Amino acid sequence: MNASEAVFLNQKNFKKGDWVSISHISRDINPIALGSIGFVTVVHSEEESASVLFLKHGSGKEIMRLECMNFENLSILPVSLEGEDLQALIDIALDSNDKEWFQELTERLQKELIGW
């Protein structure tokens, strides 16, 4: 398997809650957005795209912008969350009225607080 095939396979594994960055610029994306960071809110598998809530622009500026992005433009970031990070995500889940995500995050926070 070559590198481009490995990247393509990785793109098929996007799921809700994944932290991603814009790692490839296509003609419809402003080059200054390269490196922007956000998390997946919805995966559109048939369209090979995902809705991403971006929280940090490639320029380093804090933002809150929802965009639909092609898989080919995104890379999954390795994530290590701490309690305060989970609290912030829980607040976003509440603000967006996403009950399922809220429940996932609160269960994860409880496990982290208990240590298992």
Biopython code that builds the backbone (N, CA, C, O; Angstrom):
import numpy as np
from Bio.PDB.StructureBuilder import StructureBuilder

atoms = [
    (1, "MET", "N", (0.855, -1.171, 0.000)),
    (1, "MET", "CA", (0.000, 0.000, 0.000)),
    (1, "MET", "C", (0.904, 1.238, 0.000)),
    (1, "MET", "O", (1.811, 1.358, 0.824)),
    (2, "ASN", "N", (0.639, 2.161, -0.942)),
    (2, "ASN", "CA", (1.437, 3.387, -0.963)),
    (2, "ASN", "C", (0.835, 4.437, -0.039)),
    (2, "ASN", "O", (-0.243, 4.233, 0.519)),
    (3, "ALA", "N", (1.528, 5.557, 0.123)),
    (3, "ALA", "CA", (1.108, 6.587, 1.075)),
    (3, "ALA", "C", (-0.246, 7.186, 0.726)),
    (3, "ALA", "O", (-1.055, 7.438, 1.619)),
    (4, "SER", "N", (-0.508, 7.418, -0.556)),
    (4, "SER", "CA", (-1.794, 8.013, -0.929)),
    (4, "SER", "C", (-2.949, 7.057, -0.650)),
    (4, "SER", "O", (-4.034, 7.503, -0.275)),
    (5, "GLU", "N", (-2.738, 5.739, -0.828)),
    (5, "GLU", "CA", (-3.778, 4.770, -0.490)),
    (5, "GLU", "C", (-4.032, 4.751, 1.014)),
    (5, "GLU", "O", (-5.179, 4.649, 1.448)),
    (6, "ALA", "N", (-2.978, 4.848, 1.802)),
    (6, "ALA", "CA", (-3.125, 4.858, 3.262)),
    (6, "ALA", "C", (-3.911, 6.078, 3.710)),
    (6, "ALA", "O", (-4.771, 5.979, 4.585)),
    (7, "VAL", "N", (-3.620, 7.226, 3.117)),
    (7, "VAL", "CA", (-4.357, 8.444, 3.464)),
    (7, "VAL", "C", (-5.817, 8.291, 3.083)),
    (7, "VAL", "O", (-6.699, 8.669, 3.854)),
    (8, "PHE", "N", (-6.093, 7.736, 1.892)),
    (8, "PHE", "CA", (-7.466, 7.550, 1.452)),
    (8, "PHE", "C", (-8.231, 6.632, 2.400)),
    (8, "PHE", "O", (-9.384, 6.909, 2.733)),
    (9, "LEU", "N", (-7.605, 5.546, 2.837)),
    (9, "LEU", "CA", (-8.262, 4.635, 3.772)),
    (9, "LEU", "C", (-8.543, 5.336, 5.091)),
    (9, "LEU", "O", (-9.605, 5.138, 5.682)),
    (10, "ASN", "N", (-7.606, 6.153, 5.562)),
    (10, "ASN", "CA", (-7.789, 6.884, 6.806)),
    (10, "ASN", "C", (-8.973, 7.841, 6.707)),
    (10, "ASN", "O", (-9.690, 8.044, 7.687)),
    (11, "GLN", "N", (-9.183, 8.429, 5.529)),
    (11, "GLN", "CA", (-10.261, 9.391, 5.346)),
    (11, "GLN", "C", (-11.631, 8.734, 5.509)),
    (11, "GLN", "O", (-12.590, 9.394, 5.909)),
    (12, "LYS", "N", (-11.726, 7.474, 5.209)),
    (12, "LYS", "CA", (-13.005, 6.777, 5.325)),
    (12, "LYS", "C", (-13.390, 6.537, 6.783)),
    (12, "LYS", "O", (-14.527, 6.158, 7.060)),
    (13, "ASN", "N", (-12.473, 6.748, 7.711)),
    (13, "ASN", "CA", (-12.721, 6.453, 9.111)),
    (13, "ASN", "C", (-13.145, 7.669, 9.933)),
    (13, "ASN", "O", (-13.134, 7.602, 11.162)),
    (14, "PHE", "N", (-13.514, 8.769, 9.296)),
    (14, "PHE", "CA", (-13.955, 9.933, 10.054)),
    (14, "PHE", "C", (-15.221, 9.578, 10.830)),
    (14, "PHE", "O", (-16.103, 8.878, 10.332)),
    (15, "LYS", "N", (-15.285, 10.080, 12.062)),
    (15, "LYS", "CA", (-16.502, 9.887, 12.843)),
    (15, "LYS", "C", (-16.786, 11.140, 13.652)),
    (15, "LYS", "O", (-15.902, 11.964, 13.884)),
    (16, "LYS", "N", (-18.011, 11.264, 14.069)),
    (16, "LYS", "CA", (-18.441, 12.410, 14.856)),
    (16, "LYS", "C", (-17.562, 12.542, 16.091)),
    (16, "LYS", "O", (-17.319, 11.568, 16.804)),
    (17, "GLY", "N", (-17.089, 13.758, 16.334)),
    (17, "GLY", "CA", (-16.247, 14.019, 17.491)),
    (17, "GLY", "C", (-14.760, 13.999, 17.194)),
    (17, "GLY", "O", (-13.966, 14.451, 18.019)),
    (18, "ASP", "N", (-14.353, 13.477, 16.016)),
    (18, "ASP", "CA", (-12.932, 13.471, 15.656)),
    (18, "ASP", "C", (-12.426, 14.907, 15.531)),
    (18, "ASP", "O", (-13.101, 15.766, 14.965)),
    (19, "TRP", "N", (-11.237, 15.154, 16.063)),
    (19, "TRP", "CA", (-10.554, 16.429, 15.868)),
    (19, "TRP", "C", (-9.794, 16.323, 14.564)),
    (19, "TRP", "O", (-9.085, 15.346, 14.324)),
    (20, "VAL", "N", (-9.947, 17.338, 13.720)),
    (20, "VAL", "CA", (-9.346, 17.318, 12.392)),
    (20, "VAL", "C", (-8.678, 18.660, 12.107)),
    (20, "VAL", "O", (-8.949, 19.672, 12.753)),
    (21, "SER", "N", (-7.801, 18.623, 11.121)),
    (21, "SER", "CA", (-7.214, 19.871, 10.625)),
    (21, "SER", "C", (-7.301, 19.868, 9.108)),
    (21, "SER", "O", (-7.376, 18.817, 8.473)),
    (22, "ILE", "N", (-7.288, 21.066, 8.543)),
    (22, "ILE", "CA", (-7.233, 21.179, 7.091)),
    (22, "ILE", "C", (-5.785, 20.940, 6.698)),
    (22, "ILE", "O", (-4.899, 21.738, 7.007)),
    (23, "SER", "N", (-5.562, 19.833, 6.014)),
    (23, "SER", "CA", (-4.199, 19.438, 5.683)),
    (23, "SER", "C", (-3.903, 19.531, 4.190)),
    (23, "SER", "O", (-2.755, 19.383, 3.771)),
    (24, "HIS", "N", (-4.924, 19.771, 3.398)),
    (24, "HIS", "CA", (-4.751, 19.847, 1.945)),
    (24, "HIS", "C", (-5.690, 20.931, 1.424)),
    (24, "HIS", "O", (-6.866, 20.976, 1.784)),
    (25, "ILE", "N", (-5.165, 21.783, 0.588)),
    (25, "ILE", "CA", (-5.964, 22.872, 0.021)),
    (25, "ILE", "C", (-6.359, 22.516, -1.403)),
    (25, "ILE", "O", (-5.511, 22.194, -2.235)),
    (26, "SER", "N", (-7.655, 22.580, -1.670)),
    (26, "SER", "CA", (-8.136, 22.426, -3.037)),
    (26, "SER", "C", (-8.579, 23.803, -3.519)),
    (26, "SER", "O", (-8.513, 24.776, -2.768)),
    (27, "ARG", "N", (-9.024, 23.887, -4.753)),
    (27, "ARG", "CA", (-9.308, 25.206, -5.338)),
    (27, "ARG", "C", (-10.413, 25.982, -4.634)),
    (27, "ARG", "O", (-10.455, 27.208, -4.741)),
    (28, "ASP", "N", (-11.308, 25.306, -3.916)),
    (28, "ASP", "CA", (-12.408, 26.017, -3.264)),
    (28, "ASP", "C", (-12.104, 26.423, -1.816)),
    (28, "ASP", "O", (-12.987, 26.914, -1.113)),
    (29, "ILE", "N", (-10.867, 26.221, -1.374)),
    (29, "ILE", "CA", (-10.479, 26.561, 0.003)),
    (29, "ILE", "C", (-9.373, 27.606, -0.030)),
    (29, "ILE", "O", (-8.391, 27.467, -0.760)),
    (30, "ASN", "N", (-9.544, 28.640, 0.758)),
    (30, "ASN", "CA", (-8.534, 29.691, 0.865)),
    (30, "ASN", "C", (-7.261, 29.099, 1.470)),
    (30, "ASN", "O", (-7.327, 28.456, 2.517)),
    (31, "PRO", "N", (-6.113, 29.300, 0.841)),
    (31, "PRO", "CA", (-4.857, 28.723, 1.362)),
    (31, "PRO", "C", (-4.529, 29.136, 2.795)),
    (31, "PRO", "O", (-3.842, 28.397, 3.500)),
    (32, "ILE", "N", (-4.996, 30.282, 3.233)),
    (32, "ILE", "CA", (-4.699, 30.721, 4.597)),
    (32, "ILE", "C", (-5.397, 29.830, 5.634)),
    (32, "ILE", "O", (-5.035, 29.852, 6.810)),
    (33, "ALA", "N", (-6.390, 29.050, 5.203)),
    (33, "ALA", "CA", (-7.115, 28.150, 6.119)),
    (33, "ALA", "C", (-6.329, 26.884, 6.439)),
    (33, "ALA", "O", (-6.711, 26.132, 7.336)),
    (34, "LEU", "N", (-5.227, 26.635, 5.712)),
    (34, "LEU", "CA", (-4.413, 25.451, 5.971)),
    (34, "LEU", "C", (-4.006, 25.412, 7.443)),
    (34, "LEU", "O", (-3.503, 26.402, 7.973)),
    (35, "GLY", "N", (-4.221, 24.285, 8.098)),
    (35, "GLY", "CA", (-3.889, 24.145, 9.513)),
    (35, "GLY", "C", (-5.032, 24.482, 10.452)),
    (35, "GLY", "O", (-4.888, 24.334, 11.666)),
    (36, "SER", "N", (-6.166, 24.932, 9.924)),
    (36, "SER", "CA", (-7.320, 25.214, 10.777)),
    (36, "SER", "C", (-7.731, 23.935, 11.497)),
    (36, "SER", "O", (-7.652, 22.843, 10.935)),
    (37, "ILE", "N", (-8.174, 24.080, 12.756)),
    (37, "ILE", "CA", (-8.494, 22.929, 13.603)),
    (37, "ILE", "C", (-9.947, 23.007, 14.065)),
    (37, "ILE", "O", (-10.441, 24.068, 14.447)),
    (38, "GLY", "N", (-10.613, 21.860, 14.020)),
    (38, "GLY", "CA", (-11.986, 21.773, 14.495)),
    (38, "GLY", "C", (-12.354, 20.331, 14.758)),
    (38, "GLY", "O", (-11.491, 19.453, 14.765)),
    (39, "PHE", "N", (-13.631, 20.085, 14.974)),
    (39, "PHE", "CA", (-14.080, 18.712, 15.203)),
    (39, "PHE", "C", (-15.287, 18.402, 14.331)),
    (39, "PHE", "O", (-16.072, 19.283, 13.981)),
    (40, "VAL", "N", (-15.410, 17.134, 13.992)),
    (40, "VAL", "CA", (-16.471, 16.662, 13.110)),
    (40, "VAL", "C", (-17.792, 16.639, 13.881)),
    (40, "VAL", "O", (-17.880, 16.077, 14.973)),
    (41, "THR", "N", (-18.811, 17.258, 13.294)),
    (41, "THR", "CA", (-20.140, 17.235, 13.904)),
    (41, "THR", "C", (-21.062, 16.244, 13.206)),
    (41, "THR", "O", (-21.939, 15.652, 13.834)),
    (42, "VAL", "N", (-20.857, 16.067, 11.897)),
    (42, "VAL", "CA", (-21.663, 15.121, 11.111)),
    (42, "VAL", "C", (-20.776, 14.550, 10.005)),
    (42, "VAL", "O", (-20.011, 15.278, 9.372)),
    (43, "VAL", "N", (-20.885, 13.239, 9.778)),
    (43, "VAL", "CA", (-20.176, 12.601, 8.670)),
    (43, "VAL", "C", (-21.185, 12.334, 7.561)),
    (43, "VAL", "O", (-22.243, 11.752, 7.800)),
    (44, "HIS", "N", (-20.849, 12.767, 6.343)),
    (44, "HIS", "CA", (-21.684, 12.535, 5.165)),
    (44, "HIS", "C", (-20.931, 11.527, 4.288)),
    (44, "HIS", "O", (-20.278, 11.912, 3.318)),
    (45, "SER", "N", (-21.021, 10.245, 4.629)),
    (45, "SER", "CA", (-20.224, 9.202, 3.975)),
    (45, "SER", "C", (-20.443, 9.136, 2.474)),
    (45, "SER", "O", (-19.483, 9.014, 1.714)),
    (46, "GLU", "N", (-21.697, 9.215, 2.035)),
    (46, "GLU", "CA", (-21.974, 9.087, 0.603)),
    (46, "GLU", "C", (-21.359, 10.221, -0.199)),
    (46, "GLU", "O", (-20.956, 10.024, -1.345)),
    (47, "GLU", "N", (-21.283, 11.416, 0.397)),
    (47, "GLU", "CA", (-20.691, 12.571, -0.285)),
    (47, "GLU", "C", (-19.189, 12.680, -0.015)),
    (47, "GLU", "O", (-18.520, 13.568, -0.542)),
    (48, "GLU", "N", (-18.664, 11.767, 0.813)),
    (48, "GLU", "CA", (-17.267, 11.802, 1.237)),
    (48, "GLU", "C", (-16.889, 13.174, 1.776)),
    (48, "GLU", "O", (-15.896, 13.781, 1.374)),
    (49, "SER", "N", (-17.745, 13.647, 2.729)),
    (49, "SER", "CA", (-17.515, 14.936, 3.356)),
    (49, "SER", "C", (-17.966, 14.883, 4.807)),
    (49, "SER", "O", (-18.608, 13.927, 5.242)),
    (50, "ALA", "N", (-17.622, 15.915, 5.535)),
    (50, "ALA", "CA", (-18.011, 16.011, 6.939)),
    (50, "ALA", "C", (-18.294, 17.465, 7.283)),
    (50, "ALA", "O", (-17.648, 18.371, 6.756)),
    (51, "SER", "N", (-19.250, 17.685, 8.158)),
    (51, "SER", "CA", (-19.458, 19.018, 8.724)),
    (51, "SER", "C", (-18.488, 19.154, 9.878)),
    (51, "SER", "O", (-18.426, 18.296, 10.759)),
    (52, "VAL", "N", (-17.730, 20.243, 9.867)),
    (52, "VAL", "CA", (-16.696, 20.466, 10.871)),
    (52, "VAL", "C", (-16.916, 21.823, 11.520)),
    (52, "VAL", "O", (-17.087, 22.832, 10.836)),
    (53, "LEU", "N", (-16.908, 21.834, 12.853)),
    (53, "LEU", "CA", (-16.953, 23.095, 13.583)),
    (53, "LEU", "C", (-15.513, 23.489, 13.871)),
    (53, "LEU", "O", (-14.852, 22.900, 14.726)),
    (54, "PHE", "N", (-15.038, 24.496, 13.142)),
    (54, "PHE", "CA", (-13.666, 24.960, 13.315)),
    (54, "PHE", "C", (-13.588, 25.938, 14.479)),
    (54, "PHE", "O", (-14.399, 26.856, 14.594)),
    (55, "LEU", "N", (-12.589, 25.723, 15.347)),
    (55, "LEU", "CA", (-12.407, 26.557, 16.529)),
    (55, "LEU", "C", (-11.108, 27.356, 16.489)),
    (55, "LEU", "O", (-10.940, 28.318, 17.239)),
    (56, "LYS", "N", (-10.195, 26.955, 15.612)),
    (56, "LYS", "CA", (-8.925, 27.680, 15.470)),
    (56, "LYS", "C", (-8.595, 27.778, 13.986)),
    (56, "LYS", "O", (-8.495, 26.770, 13.287)),
    (57, "HIS", "N", (-8.429, 29.004, 13.524)),
    (57, "HIS", "CA", (-8.097, 29.251, 12.128)),
    (57, "HIS", "C", (-6.625, 28.945, 11.889)),
    (57, "HIS", "O", (-5.825, 28.948, 12.826)),
    (58, "GLY", "N", (-6.272, 28.685, 10.650)),
    (58, "GLY", "CA", (-4.889, 28.427, 10.284)),
    (58, "GLY", "C", (-3.948, 29.562, 10.669)),
    (58, "GLY", "O", (-2.751, 29.341, 10.855)),
    (59, "SER", "N", (-4.483, 30.777, 10.791)),
    (59, "SER", "CA", (-3.688, 31.936, 11.183)),
    (59, "SER", "C", (-3.434, 31.970, 12.691)),
    (59, "SER", "O", (-2.665, 32.800, 13.177)),
    (60, "GLY", "N", (-4.088, 31.059, 13.432)),
    (60, "GLY", "CA", (-3.933, 31.019, 14.879)),
    (60, "GLY", "C", (-5.062, 31.695, 15.628)),
    (60, "GLY", "O", (-5.157, 31.567, 16.849)),
    (61, "LYS", "N", (-5.916, 32.409, 14.921)),
    (61, "LYS", "CA", (-7.030, 33.133, 15.528)),
    (61, "LYS", "C", (-8.135, 32.170, 15.959)),
    (61, "LYS", "O", (-8.455, 31.221, 15.244)),
    (62, "GLU", "N", (-8.717, 32.425, 17.138)),
    (62, "GLU", "CA", (-9.846, 31.615, 17.601)),
    (62, "GLU", "C", (-11.083, 31.992, 16.805)),
    (62, "GLU", "O", (-11.373, 33.171, 16.601)),
    (63, "ILE", "N", (-11.812, 30.970, 16.355)),
    (63, "ILE", "CA", (-13.026, 31.175, 15.563)),
    (63, "ILE", "C", (-14.084, 30.181, 16.014)),
    (63, "ILE", "O", (-13.808, 29.302, 16.830)),
    (64, "MET", "N", (-15.276, 30.316, 15.494)),
    (64, "MET", "CA", (-16.325, 29.306, 15.641)),
    (64, "MET", "C", (-17.096, 29.337, 14.329)),
    (64, "MET", "O", (-17.984, 30.164, 14.123)),
    (65, "ARG", "N", (-16.728, 28.406, 13.445)),
    (65, "ARG", "CA", (-17.289, 28.412, 12.093)),
    (65, "ARG", "C", (-17.576, 26.984, 11.657)),
    (65, "ARG", "O", (-16.702, 26.119, 11.720)),
    (66, "LEU", "N", (-18.796, 26.744, 11.219)),
    (66, "LEU", "CA", (-19.203, 25.421, 10.742)),
    (66, "LEU", "C", (-19.061, 25.377, 9.226)),
    (66, "LEU", "O", (-19.610, 26.219, 8.515)),
    (67, "GLU", "N", (-18.321, 24.387, 8.741)),
    (67, "GLU", "CA", (-18.083, 24.229, 7.298)),
    (67, "GLU", "C", (-18.257, 22.775, 6.910)),
    (67, "GLU", "O", (-17.964, 21.873, 7.694)),
    (68, "CYS", "N", (-18.734, 22.552, 5.697)),
    (68, "CYS", "CA", (-18.776, 21.203, 5.133)),
    (68, "CYS", "C", (-17.489, 21.031, 4.328)),
    (68, "CYS", "O", (-17.207, 21.807, 3.416)),
    (69, "MET", "N", (-16.712, 20.002, 4.679)),
    (69, "MET", "CA", (-15.400, 19.796, 4.081)),
    (69, "MET", "C", (-15.312, 18.414, 3.438)),
    (69, "MET", "O", (-15.824, 17.434, 3.979)),
    (70, "ASN", "N", (-14.660, 18.346, 2.280)),
    (70, "ASN", "CA", (-14.390, 17.048, 1.655)),
    (70, "ASN", "C", (-13.360, 16.300, 2.491)),
    (70, "ASN", "O", (-12.444, 16.901, 3.052)),
    (71, "PHE", "N", (-13.522, 14.981, 2.567)),
    (71, "PHE", "CA", (-12.566, 14.157, 3.307)),
    (71, "PHE", "C", (-11.130, 14.419, 2.857)),
    (71, "PHE", "O", (-10.211, 14.452, 3.676)),
    (72, "GLU", "N", (-10.945, 14.607, 1.547)),
    (72, "GLU", "CA", (-9.589, 14.759, 1.010)),
    (72, "GLU", "C", (-8.839, 15.960, 1.579)),
    (72, "GLU", "O", (-7.610, 16.007, 1.516)),
    (73, "ASN", "N", (-9.564, 16.929, 2.131)),
    (73, "ASN", "CA", (-8.925, 18.132, 2.665)),
    (73, "ASN", "C", (-8.610, 18.028, 4.154)),
    (73, "ASN", "O", (-8.001, 18.936, 4.720)),
    (74, "LEU", "N", (-9.017, 16.931, 4.794)),
    (74, "LEU", "CA", (-8.900, 16.822, 6.248)),
    (74, "LEU", "C", (-7.966, 15.705, 6.682)),
    (74, "LEU", "O", (-7.814, 14.694, 5.996)),
    (75, "SER", "N", (-7.346, 15.907, 7.832)),
    (75, "SER", "CA", (-6.576, 14.859, 8.503)),
    (75, "SER", "C", (-7.051, 14.767, 9.943)),
    (75, "SER", "O", (-7.317, 15.782, 10.586)),
    (76, "ILE", "N", (-7.156, 13.544, 10.443)),
    (76, "ILE", "CA", (-7.540, 13.336, 11.838)),
    (76, "ILE", "C", (-6.345, 13.649, 12.720)),
    (76, "ILE", "O", (-5.226, 13.219, 12.441)),
    (77, "LEU", "N", (-6.588, 14.401, 13.786)),
    (77, "LEU", "CA", (-5.530, 14.755, 14.731)),
    (77, "LEU", "C", (-5.517, 13.790, 15.904)),
    (77, "LEU", "O", (-6.574, 13.336, 16.341)),
    (78, "PRO", "N", (-4.349, 13.471, 16.415)),
    (78, "PRO", "CA", (-4.297, 12.674, 17.649)),
    (78, "PRO", "C", (-4.820, 13.545, 18.789)),
    (78, "PRO", "O", (-4.509, 14.733, 18.869)),
    (79, "VAL", "N", (-5.609, 12.945, 19.662)),
    (79, "VAL", "CA", (-6.250, 13.742, 20.702)),
    (79, "VAL", "C", (-5.974, 13.176, 22.083)),
    (79, "VAL", "O", (-6.008, 11.966, 22.304)),
    (80, "SER", "N", (-5.707, 14.066, 22.982)),
    (80, "SER", "CA", (-5.582, 13.734, 24.391)),
    (80, "SER", "C", (-6.388, 14.775, 25.146)),
    (80, "SER", "O", (-5.975, 15.930, 25.252)),
    (81, "LEU", "N", (-7.529, 14.374, 25.668)),
    (81, "LEU", "CA", (-8.412, 15.321, 26.353)),
    (81, "LEU", "C", (-8.273, 15.206, 27.859)),
    (81, "LEU", "O", (-8.103, 14.121, 28.414)),
    (82, "GLU", "N", (-8.352, 16.359, 28.499)),
    (82, "GLU", "CA", (-8.367, 16.408, 29.955)),
    (82, "GLU", "C", (-9.758, 16.835, 30.398)),
    (82, "GLU", "O", (-10.601, 17.189, 29.574)),
    (83, "GLY", "N", (-9.989, 16.799, 31.691)),
    (83, "GLY", "CA", (-11.307, 17.123, 32.236)),
    (83, "GLY", "C", (-11.851, 18.451, 31.768)),
    (83, "GLY", "O", (-13.022, 18.540, 31.399)),
    (84, "GLU", "N", (-11.027, 19.491, 31.772)),
    (84, "GLU", "CA", (-11.525, 20.812, 31.369)),
    (84, "GLU", "C", (-11.838, 20.856, 29.873)),
    (84, "GLU", "O", (-12.720, 21.601, 29.448)),
    (85, "ASP", "N", (-11.119, 20.059, 29.070)),
    (85, "ASP", "CA", (-11.426, 19.975, 27.644)),
    (85, "ASP", "C", (-12.800, 19.337, 27.450)),
    (85, "ASP", "O", (-13.609, 19.810, 26.652)),
    (86, "LEU", "N", (-13.048, 18.273, 28.180)),
    (86, "LEU", "CA", (-14.346, 17.610, 28.083)),
    (86, "LEU", "C", (-15.468, 18.534, 28.536)),
    (86, "LEU", "O", (-16.553, 18.532, 27.953)),
    (87, "GLN", "N", (-15.211, 19.321, 29.572)),
    (87, "GLN", "CA", (-16.223, 20.279, 30.041)),
    (87, "GLN", "C", (-16.563, 21.274, 28.935)),
    (87, "GLN", "O", (-17.734, 21.585, 28.723)),
    (88, "ALA", "N", (-15.553, 21.772, 28.233)),
    (88, "ALA", "CA", (-15.781, 22.719, 27.144)),
    (88, "ALA", "C", (-16.588, 22.072, 26.022)),
    (88, "ALA", "O", (-17.481, 22.702, 25.455)),
    (89, "LEU", "N", (-16.276, 20.814, 25.702)),
    (89, "LEU", "CA", (-17.031, 20.112, 24.671)),
    (89, "LEU", "C", (-18.469, 19.840, 25.117)),
    (89, "LEU", "O", (-19.394, 19.903, 24.307)),
    (90, "ILE", "N", (-18.653, 19.544, 26.383)),
    (90, "ILE", "CA", (-20.001, 19.338, 26.913)),
    (90, "ILE", "C", (-20.812, 20.625, 26.757)),
    (90, "ILE", "O", (-21.988, 20.579, 26.396)),
    (91, "ASP", "N", (-20.193, 21.763, 27.027)),
    (91, "ASP", "CA", (-20.873, 23.053, 26.844)),
    (91, "ASP", "C", (-21.288, 23.254, 25.385)),
    (91, "ASP", "O", (-22.387, 23.735, 25.108)),
    (92, "ILE", "N", (-20.406, 22.882, 24.456)),
    (92, "ILE", "CA", (-20.726, 23.018, 23.030)),
    (92, "ILE", "C", (-21.862, 22.071, 22.657)),
    (92, "ILE", "O", (-22.753, 22.440, 21.891)),
    (93, "ALA", "N", (-21.835, 20.852, 23.194)),
    (93, "ALA", "CA", (-22.910, 19.893, 22.917)),
    (93, "ALA", "C", (-24.247, 20.431, 23.430)),
    (93, "ALA", "O", (-25.275, 20.284, 22.770)),
    (94, "LEU", "N", (-24.226, 21.051, 24.604)),
    (94, "LEU", "CA", (-25.449, 21.653, 25.142)),
    (94, "LEU", "C", (-25.922, 22.818, 24.266)),
    (94, "LEU", "O", (-27.109, 22.933, 23.960)),
    (95, "ASP", "N", (-24.987, 23.670, 23.872)),
    (95, "ASP", "CA", (-25.335, 24.814, 23.029)),
    (95, "ASP", "C", (-25.928, 24.382, 21.690)),
    (95, "ASP", "O", (-26.790, 25.062, 21.133)),
    (96, "SER", "N", (-25.458, 23.249, 21.184)),
    (96, "SER", "CA", (-25.935, 22.766, 19.888)),
    (96, "SER", "C", (-27.107, 21.784, 20.018)),
    (96, "SER", "O", (-27.577, 21.233, 19.023)),
    (97, "ASN", "N", (-27.573, 21.574, 21.264)),
    (97, "ASN", "CA", (-28.704, 20.667, 21.528)),
    (97, "ASN", "C", (-28.459, 19.248, 21.001)),
    (97, "ASN", "O", (-29.378, 18.591, 20.512)),
    (98, "ASP", "N", (-27.215, 18.789, 21.106)),
    (98, "ASP", "CA", (-26.857, 17.453, 20.631)),
    (98, "ASP", "C", (-26.850, 16.492, 21.820)),
    (98, "ASP", "O", (-25.834, 16.310, 22.491)),
    (99, "LYS", "N", (-28.007, 15.886, 22.059)),
    (99, "LYS", "CA", (-28.191, 15.031, 23.232)),
    (99, "LYS", "C", (-27.261, 13.811, 23.215)),
    (99, "LYS", "O", (-26.668, 13.466, 24.238)),
    (100, "GLU", "N", (-27.137, 13.161, 22.053)),
    (100, "GLU", "CA", (-26.309, 11.961, 21.948)),
    (100, "GLU", "C", (-24.845, 12.279, 22.256)),
    (100, "GLU", "O", (-24.194, 11.546, 23.000)),
    (101, "TRP", "N", (-24.333, 13.362, 21.691)),
    (101, "TRP", "CA", (-22.941, 13.742, 21.922)),
    (101, "TRP", "C", (-22.734, 14.142, 23.383)),
    (101, "TRP", "O", (-21.717, 13.800, 23.987)),
    (102, "PHE", "N", (-23.708, 14.871, 23.950)),
    (102, "PHE", "CA", (-23.655, 15.256, 25.359)),
    (102, "PHE", "C", (-23.527, 14.019, 26.244)),
    (102, "PHE", "O", (-22.710, 13.991, 27.164)),
    (103, "GLN", "N", (-24.336, 12.996, 25.963)),
    (103, "GLN", "CA", (-24.289, 11.776, 26.766)),
    (103, "GLN", "C", (-22.943, 11.063, 26.623)),
    (103, "GLN", "O", (-22.390, 10.575, 27.608)),
    (104, "GLU", "N", (-22.416, 11.002, 25.392)),
    (104, "GLU", "CA", (-21.106, 10.380, 25.177)),
    (104, "GLU", "C", (-20.016, 11.102, 25.975)),
    (104, "GLU", "O", (-19.171, 10.471, 26.609)),
    (105, "LEU", "N", (-20.056, 12.432, 25.930)),
    (105, "LEU", "CA", (-19.032, 13.225, 26.611)),
    (105, "LEU", "C", (-19.138, 13.124, 28.132)),
    (105, "LEU", "O", (-18.119, 13.028, 28.816)),
    (106, "THR", "N", (-20.354, 13.145, 28.666)),
    (106, "THR", "CA", (-20.502, 13.066, 30.119)),
    (106, "THR", "C", (-20.096, 11.687, 30.630)),
    (106, "THR", "O", (-19.527, 11.573, 31.715)),
    (107, "GLU", "N", (-20.386, 10.634, 29.852)),
    (107, "GLU", "CA", (-19.925, 9.295, 30.243)),
    (107, "GLU", "C", (-18.398, 9.234, 30.252)),
    (107, "GLU", "O", (-17.793, 8.657, 31.156)),
    (108, "ARG", "N", (-17.798, 9.828, 29.248)),
    (108, "ARG", "CA", (-16.329, 9.843, 29.171)),
    (108, "ARG", "C", (-15.734, 10.635, 30.334)),
    (108, "ARG", "O", (-14.727, 10.229, 30.915)),
    (109, "LEU", "N", (-16.355, 11.765, 30.671)),
    (109, "LEU", "CA", (-15.866, 12.579, 31.785)),
    (109, "LEU", "C", (-15.977, 11.809, 33.098)),
    (109, "LEU", "O", (-15.060, 11.845, 33.918)),
    (110, "GLN", "N", (-17.096, 11.112, 33.300)),
    (110, "GLN", "CA", (-17.268, 10.324, 34.518)),
    (110, "GLN", "C", (-16.193, 9.254, 34.627)),
    (110, "GLN", "O", (-15.643, 9.041, 35.708)),
    (111, "LYS", "N", (-15.884, 8.578, 33.528)),
    (111, "LYS", "CA", (-14.850, 7.552, 33.527)),
    (111, "LYS", "C", (-13.488, 8.154, 33.853)),
    (111, "LYS", "O", (-12.693, 7.553, 34.576)),
    (112, "GLU", "N", (-13.223, 9.352, 33.312)),
    (112, "GLU", "CA", (-11.938, 9.987, 33.585)),
    (112, "GLU", "C", (-11.825, 10.416, 35.045)),
    (112, "GLU", "O", (-10.761, 10.301, 35.652)),
    (113, "LEU", "N", (-12.918, 10.907, 35.596)),
    (113, "LEU", "CA", (-12.890, 11.350, 36.995)),
    (113, "LEU", "C", (-12.714, 10.175, 37.948)),
    (113, "LEU", "O", (-12.037, 10.288, 38.969)),
    (114, "ILE", "N", (-13.330, 9.044, 37.604)),
    (114, "ILE", "CA", (-13.235, 7.848, 38.430)),
    (114, "ILE", "C", (-11.915, 7.135, 38.193)),
    (114, "ILE", "O", (-11.383, 6.478, 39.088)),
    (115, "GLY", "N", (-11.387, 7.269, 36.975)),
    (115, "GLY", "CA", (-10.111, 6.647, 36.651)),
    (115, "GLY", "C", (-10.227, 5.308, 35.948)),
    (115, "GLY", "O", (-9.247, 4.568, 35.870)),
    (116, "TRP", "N", (-11.420, 4.977, 35.428)),
    (116, "TRP", "CA", (-11.568, 3.736, 34.652)),
    (116, "TRP", "C", (-12.647, 3.854, 33.649)),
    (116, "TRP", "O", (-12.909, 2.906, 32.910)),
]
sb = StructureBuilder()
sb.init_structure("model")
sb.init_model(0)
sb.init_chain("A")
sb.init_seg("    ")
for serial, (resi, resn, name, xyz) in enumerate(atoms, 1):
    if name == "N":
        sb.init_residue(resn, " ", resi, " ")
    sb.init_atom(name, np.array(xyz, "f"), 0.0, 1.0, " ", f" {name:<3s}", serial, name[0])
structure = sb.get_structure()
